[in-house]
Amino acid sequence: MFKSIAALLKRIPLIYQILVGLVIGISATIVAPEVVPFLSIFGNLFVKALKGVAPLLVFILVLNAMIQRKKDGNITMKPIVILYVFGTFAASIVGVAMSFLFPTNLHLQLADASVKAPSGIAEVLHNVILNIVDNPVNALINANYIGILAWALIIGFALHSSASDSTKSFFQDLATAITKVVTWVIRFAPIGIMGLVAESVGASGLSALLGYVQLLGVLIGSYALVSFAMNPLIVFFYTHKNPFPLVWTTLRESGLYAFFTRSSAANIPVNLDLCKRLGLNPDMYTISIPLGATINMAGASITISVLALAAAHTLGIAVDFPTALLLCLVSTVGACGASGVAGGSLLLIPVACASFGISNDIAMQVVGVGFIISVLEDACETALNSSSDVLFTATAEFAQRAKNGTLSSSDMVPKL
């Protein structure tokens, strides 16, 4: 019986199973709210499992990619990193433009005084450098992906020329095993997302968001413009192909997961699986995907820009073009230093507010507003961040194929 059910589920695309879980979660919250605490257990277990396996997955896959790398291989992260940084900067421009078109007043509230934000860009960069040289065991325990990447690259580079064939075979088998474990975890996504949506709707509903409709409209409108206009233009510029099949794929199969997990880091296994089904080079995406979860933060740059400008407008501070451009630069650097976990961008808001001379006390009140609307805002932000990790990784490789004349439109759709 169980084998029959498993075979049936295997034939049904995972995205449809997720949609069923989504409907069940919302329906259960409305019809039987008393079951929400029980359902939320599945959501918490799913996210916990993803976050638990992700650090080890990244370390093993990046390490193995470096060990197995061909000596004459031409693997470079430069095109992908350029796309990451440019996409984040362009997104901040969209956020600033939307804020000028639809200026927003905030009803500032006192935030939790125990929350400490970085004092400036220098501190953000300082923290990034310290994370790079973190103890490798500590980096794995605390899911410090910058440190995990750095140590995996260093150790992999050292083993590349000295490892025996048996050692290389061992790490290849280990990478295959950890990938299989991740596949098992992802198969529980429908149940996990059912629990996550039940917990979110049951705990906060939509009543807490009604007082911030315009602010949410500016933020979500900015995310949508980047997702459906700016990013497709970037993909088309690089590949000269219809970008929307790839854009829709990344939003549907990566953004949907990230919307509910609200964590770019937890979504790394999902993105790696999608890259594999897109037929991308594993030597590239096993490095670029975890890197993107750290520095590709278009949604975060929008959040920082919009909330900082909302604070400036509330206080009656005039913002000219040079200051707005500076805000875009600050938002880009700050977003790249944002943590790949839920709400990671909000604590960078005081850094942007400092550009306008806004005190930290006021800035932390703005952070408080961000946490109030984070049920919806952070979910949409993370969906944009994480889906564009795959989008730009694929774009860089497809651009090279287009240059060589080997890219077809069917390449931009994943295999089941």
ABEGO torsion letter per residue (X at the ends): XAAAAAAAAAABBAAAAAAAAAAAAAAAAAABAAAAAAAAAAAAAAAAAAAAAAAAAAAAAAAAAAAABBAABBBBAAAAAAAAAAAAAAAAAAAAAAAAABBBBBBBBBBBAABBBBAEAAAAAAAAAAAAABBAAAAAAAGBAAAAAAAAAAAAAAAAAABBAAAAAAAAAAAAAAAAAAAAAAAAAAAAAAAAAAAAAAAAEAAAAAAAAAAAAAAAAAAAAAAAAAAAAAAAAAAGBBAAAAAAAAAAAAAAAAAAAGBAAAAAAAAAAAAAAAGBBAAAAAAAAAAAAAABBAAAAAAAAAAAAAAAAAAGBBBBAAAAAAAAAAAAAAAAABBABBGAAAAAAAAAAAAAGBBAAAAAAAAAAAAAAAAAAAAAAAAAAAAAAAAAAAAAAAAAAAAAGABBAAAABBBX
